[in-house]
Amino acid sequence: MKANKLTALLFGSILAAPLASQANDNQIDKALIIVNSGSLQTQGMAMVLGNAMQDKGTHVDVLLCDKAGDLALNETNNKQLKPKNVTPEQMMMKLQKGGASVNVCALYLPNSSHSKDALREGVGVAAPPEIAQQMTAKNTRVFSF
């Protein structure tokens, strides 16, 4: 009886090995999250998913365009979202602490009344050639909100 259980266990392990390998093949190395929505819930969900990907080992970068660029401003203090009672900008800063770069679109500042000095610490201004490189890299998946 013990031999049958051992055989079954070994056979099950052999069958499961390709599945585990396949799961690792589906893991993305890098993610670029582009957020342009002015909706706090959409911004919040983008940051929630970015943090979840980062927790799984994916390198995450964030590009904030249009109304979402306001998340990058020092003066922005949005209302907390349930159920965790955190703001989209707090979740964005958590991504930064985990190694994510956060940039506003190249068009954001010139088309607003804000200067680079108004941006939160660590937030930069995107260079289109660098973003284009990220978007077309084979190991990067692009998500848009």
Rosetta silent file (secondary structure, phi, psi, omega in degrees, C-alpha in Angstrom):
SEQUENCE: MKANKLTALLFGSILAAPLASQANDNQIDKALIIVNSGSLQTQGMAMVLGNAMQDKGTHVDVLLCDKAGDLALNETNNKQLKPKNVTPEQMMMKLQKGGASVNVCALYLPNSSHSKDALREGVGVAAPPEIAQQMTAKNTRVFSF
SCORE:     score description
SCORE:     0.000 S_00000001
   1 L     0.000  -42.723  179.349    0.000    0.000    0.000 S_00000001
   2 H   -62.870  -38.043  179.256    2.838    2.415    0.874 S_00000001
   3 H   -62.769  -39.984  179.017    4.510    1.694   -2.482 S_00000001
   4 H   -65.077  -39.760  178.783    1.309    2.634   -4.337 S_00000001
   5 H   -66.398  -41.536  178.604    1.046    5.934   -2.450 S_00000001
   6 H   -64.509  -43.185  178.562    4.685    6.722   -3.157 S_00000001
   7 H   -61.638  -44.209  179.364    4.259    5.855   -6.827 S_00000001
   8 H   -63.329  -41.343  179.310    1.152    8.042   -7.029 S_00000001
   9 H   -63.806  -46.131  179.130    2.953   10.915   -5.321 S_00000001
  10 H   -64.136  -43.464 -179.737    5.957   10.672   -7.657 S_00000001
  11 H   -63.861  -41.220  177.793    3.752   10.352  -10.737 S_00000001
  12 H   -62.676  -39.651  178.592    1.702   13.371   -9.627 S_00000001
  13 H   -64.288  -40.638  179.684    4.888   15.396   -9.139 S_00000001
  14 H   -64.151  -41.107  179.307    6.098   14.490  -12.619 S_00000001
  15 H   -69.576  -33.843 -177.177    2.775   15.584  -14.128 S_00000001
  16 H   -77.175  -24.802 -176.620    2.702   18.832  -12.134 S_00000001
  17 H   -56.349  -46.773  178.579    6.246   19.898  -13.063 S_00000001
  18 H   -63.268  -33.288  179.150    5.360   21.097  -16.587 S_00000001
  19 H   -66.770  -41.174  178.004    2.422   23.076  -15.185 S_00000001
  20 H   -64.370  -41.365  178.410    4.654   24.839  -12.657 S_00000001
  21 H   -63.551  -41.852  179.556    7.140   25.603  -15.414 S_00000001
  22 H   -64.397  -38.815  178.318    4.353   26.933  -17.628 S_00000001
  23 H   -61.612  -39.639  178.171    3.110   29.188  -14.818 S_00000001
  24 H   -68.224  -32.623  178.346    6.588   30.714  -14.528 S_00000001
  25 H   -66.744  -27.429 -179.572    6.710   31.261  -18.292 S_00000001
  26 L   -83.443   -9.672  178.745    3.534   33.353  -18.042 S_00000001
  27 L   -67.429  127.875  177.407    5.062   35.638  -15.384 S_00000001
  28 L   -88.306  142.434 -178.521    5.730   39.047  -16.885 S_00000001
  29 L   -77.778  -42.473 -173.963    9.054   40.703  -16.072 S_00000001
  30 E  -137.708  147.807  176.309    7.968   44.320  -16.436 S_00000001
  31 E  -133.359  137.513  172.318    4.716   46.254  -16.549 S_00000001
  32 E  -113.656  118.171  179.703    4.037   49.790  -17.688 S_00000001
  33 E  -103.869  118.201  178.770    0.804   51.173  -16.288 S_00000001
  34 E  -104.640  120.461 -178.599   -0.529   54.178  -18.185 S_00000001
  35 E  -118.405  124.436  176.221   -3.204   56.079  -16.302 S_00000001
  36 L  -128.695   -6.224 -179.277   -5.143   58.931  -17.904 S_00000001
  37 L   -72.040  141.853  174.217   -8.535   58.625  -16.233 S_00000001
  38 L   -86.501   -4.174 -179.279   -9.672   61.334  -13.858 S_00000001
  39 L   -74.712  125.283 -179.924  -11.811   58.802  -11.978 S_00000001
  40 H   -61.842  -38.483  179.933  -10.464   58.144   -8.465 S_00000001
  41 H   -67.067  -38.094  177.717  -11.725   54.562   -8.508 S_00000001
  42 H   -67.659  -44.233  176.467  -10.016   53.883  -11.836 S_00000001
  43 H   -60.341  -44.993  179.918   -6.806   55.497  -10.612 S_00000001
  44 H   -61.653  -43.609 -179.049   -7.052   53.532   -7.371 S_00000001
  45 H   -66.634  -36.388  176.136   -7.616   50.224   -9.146 S_00000001
  46 H   -59.555  -42.211 -179.371   -4.631   50.861  -11.419 S_00000001
  47 H   -73.206  -36.459  176.052   -2.474   51.354   -8.327 S_00000001
  48 H   -60.309  -48.592 -178.870   -3.977   48.340   -6.517 S_00000001
  49 H   -67.529  -37.183  176.011   -3.185   46.114   -9.497 S_00000001
  50 H   -60.316  -44.384  177.845    0.272   47.664   -9.873 S_00000001
  51 H   -65.393  -37.705  178.493    1.046   46.865   -6.238 S_00000001
  52 H   -65.300  -40.282  177.162   -0.299   43.326   -6.656 S_00000001
  53 H   -66.006  -42.412  179.602    1.958   42.794   -9.693 S_00000001
  54 H   -61.632  -39.702  178.003    4.913   44.269   -7.824 S_00000001
  55 H   -62.782  -25.375  178.753    4.230   41.901   -4.915 S_00000001
  56 L   -89.582    3.783  175.847    4.500   39.001   -7.408 S_00000001
  57 L   100.143    3.582  178.791    7.944   40.149   -8.530 S_00000001
  58 L   -83.110  135.602  173.613    7.049   42.215  -11.590 S_00000001
  59 E   -78.435  123.676 -175.538    8.913   45.497  -12.068 S_00000001
  60 E  -114.671  134.933  170.976    6.193   48.144  -12.426 S_00000001
  61 E  -124.473  152.540 -175.407    6.475   51.651  -13.865 S_00000001
  62 E  -126.267  135.493  174.878    3.681   54.233  -14.014 S_00000001
  63 E  -120.455  120.396 -177.514    2.949   56.925  -16.592 S_00000001
  64 E  -106.093  121.069 -178.431    0.374   59.557  -15.558 S_00000001
  65 L  -124.843  160.092  176.192   -1.327   61.522  -18.324 S_00000001
  66 H    51.803 -133.940 -176.253   -4.141   64.063  -18.555 S_00000001
  67 H   -63.900  -27.166  178.438   -6.225   64.288  -15.332 S_00000001
  68 H   -67.401  -20.791  176.778   -4.324   61.370  -13.764 S_00000001
  69 H   -59.842  -24.172  178.728   -1.236   63.578  -13.828 S_00000001
  70 H   -61.673  -24.072  176.721   -2.739   65.410  -10.861 S_00000001
  71 H   -59.909  -26.982 -176.233   -1.774   62.390   -8.693 S_00000001
  72 H   -81.170   -9.023 -176.028    1.830   63.506   -9.147 S_00000001
  73 E   -83.277  138.696  176.393    1.243   66.943   -7.650 S_00000001
  74 L   -55.878  -35.609 -174.643    2.298   67.761   -4.089 S_00000001
  75 L   -77.961  -10.552 -176.524   -0.980   69.599   -3.564 S_00000001
  76 L   -78.083  123.985  176.071   -3.201   66.636   -4.469 S_00000001
  77 L  -136.969   87.920 -178.570   -4.981   65.051   -1.517 S_00000001
  78 L   -77.176  166.967  176.771   -7.794   62.824   -2.741 S_00000001
  79 L   -74.106  153.630  179.855  -10.380   61.153   -0.576 S_00000001
  80 L   -73.441  142.703  178.512   -9.615   57.699    0.775 S_00000001
  81 E  -101.954  140.365  176.910  -11.067   54.739   -1.078 S_00000001
  82 L   -80.963  154.536   10.799  -12.645   51.785    0.672 S_00000001
  83 L   -93.740   -8.317 -174.381  -12.036   49.083    1.757 S_00000001
  84 L   -90.820   -7.722 -179.475   -8.410   49.917    2.706 S_00000001
  85 L    55.672   51.516  175.120   -9.006   53.647    3.295 S_00000001
  86 E  -130.195  156.363  179.240   -6.066   54.791    1.173 S_00000001
  87 L   -92.749  159.442  175.346   -5.835   57.319   -1.625 S_00000001
  88 H   -57.142  -37.428 -178.786   -4.623   56.577   -5.153 S_00000001
  89 H   -70.194  -31.276  175.067   -1.588   58.771   -4.513 S_00000001
  90 H   -65.818  -41.076  177.895   -0.715   56.812   -1.350 S_00000001
  91 H   -67.543  -34.194  177.007   -0.837   53.581   -3.359 S_00000001
  92 H   -64.649  -42.843  179.823    1.282   55.225   -6.054 S_00000001
  93 H   -66.755  -30.764  174.840    3.896   56.198   -3.467 S_00000001
  94 H   -64.532  -40.938  176.253    3.915   52.583   -2.214 S_00000001
  95 H   -59.383  -43.674  179.171    4.747   51.513   -5.774 S_00000001
  96 H   -60.380  -44.049  179.406    7.618   54.006   -5.795 S_00000001
  97 H   -61.222  -28.243  178.525    8.965   52.628   -2.514 S_00000001
  98 L   -84.112    0.436  176.213    8.914   49.192   -4.169 S_00000001
  99 L   111.616   -0.746 -179.817   11.097   50.434   -7.031 S_00000001
 100 L   -74.090  142.472  169.052    8.584   51.758   -9.559 S_00000001
 101 L   -91.195  142.251  177.150    9.365   54.877  -11.512 S_00000001
 102 E  -124.595  127.512 -179.534    6.473   57.328  -11.774 S_00000001
 103 E  -134.334  149.668  169.092    6.409   59.932  -14.509 S_00000001
 104 E   -90.788  153.538  177.233    3.930   62.420  -15.881 S_00000001
 105 L   -59.862  151.965 -179.230    3.415   62.514  -19.632 S_00000001
 106 L   -59.932  -25.146 -178.801    5.616   64.926  -21.524 S_00000001
 107 L   -88.067  -11.979 -172.698    2.523   66.990  -22.395 S_00000001
 108 L   -62.932  -58.178 -176.219    1.179   67.249  -18.844 S_00000001
 109 L   -64.927  -45.839 -178.906    3.190   70.151  -17.404 S_00000001
 110 L   -62.505  -21.772 -178.485    3.324   72.348  -20.548 S_00000001
 111 L  -106.014   19.213  176.141   -0.470   72.093  -20.810 S_00000001
 112 L  -130.819  179.184  178.450   -1.176   72.846  -17.156 S_00000001
 113 L   -93.556   13.517 -174.749   -0.482   75.728  -14.823 S_00000001
 114 L  -105.342  152.627  174.519    2.096   73.630  -12.921 S_00000001
 115 L  -108.970  174.478  179.372    5.869   73.496  -13.079 S_00000001
 116 H   -60.093  -28.254  178.593    8.203   70.599  -12.356 S_00000001
 117 H   -64.083  -20.832 -178.570    8.589   71.984   -8.816 S_00000001
 118 H   -80.506   -9.236 -176.713    4.934   71.092   -8.145 S_00000001
 119 E   -79.381  148.131  175.622    5.618   67.359   -8.589 S_00000001
 120 L   -61.070  156.955  177.760    5.952   64.971   -5.654 S_00000001
 121 L   -58.087  132.776  176.905    9.417   63.813   -4.732 S_00000001
 122 L    87.957   -6.854  178.494   10.670   61.139   -7.109 S_00000001
 123 E   -91.042  131.737 -179.331    8.152   61.878   -9.875 S_00000001
 124 E  -113.465 -175.588  176.258    9.698   62.737  -13.205 S_00000001
 125 E  -110.248  125.361 -175.789    8.659   63.896  -16.637 S_00000001
 126 L   -67.118  142.658  171.908    8.524   61.136  -19.227 S_00000001
 127 L  -101.225  119.195 -176.439   10.718   61.236  -22.298 S_00000001
 128 H   -50.037  -41.325  179.462    8.710   59.899  -25.261 S_00000001
 129 H   -62.371  -36.839  179.309   11.614   57.843  -26.727 S_00000001
 130 H   -69.090  -40.835  178.784   12.114   56.051  -23.387 S_00000001
 131 H   -66.638  -41.059  177.715    8.397   55.347  -22.985 S_00000001
 132 H   -60.856  -39.113  177.466    8.222   54.101  -26.586 S_00000001
 133 H   -62.047  -45.253  178.209   11.142   51.769  -25.822 S_00000001
 134 H   -61.840  -44.923 -175.953    9.316   50.406  -22.774 S_00000001
 135 H   -63.763  -28.306 -176.517    6.066   49.979  -24.680 S_00000001
 136 H  -101.883    0.355  179.400    7.727   47.951  -27.421 S_00000001
 137 L   -70.273  138.257 -176.420   10.003   45.815  -25.253 S_00000001
 138 L   -65.932  -27.354 -177.011    9.175   42.108  -25.508 S_00000001
 139 L   -95.234   10.837 -179.859    9.413   41.563  -21.749 S_00000001
 140 E  -117.283  133.209  173.176    7.069   44.467  -20.879 S_00000001
 141 E  -106.681  137.171 -176.998    3.294   44.358  -20.780 S_00000001
 142 E  -106.080  130.429  178.305    1.434   47.654  -21.108 S_00000001
 143 E  -121.949  136.735 -177.543   -1.785   48.330  -19.183 S_00000001
 144 E  -122.645  132.917  179.102   -3.926   51.397  -19.750 S_00000001
 145 L  -126.748    0.000    0.000   -6.493   52.873  -17.371 S_00000001
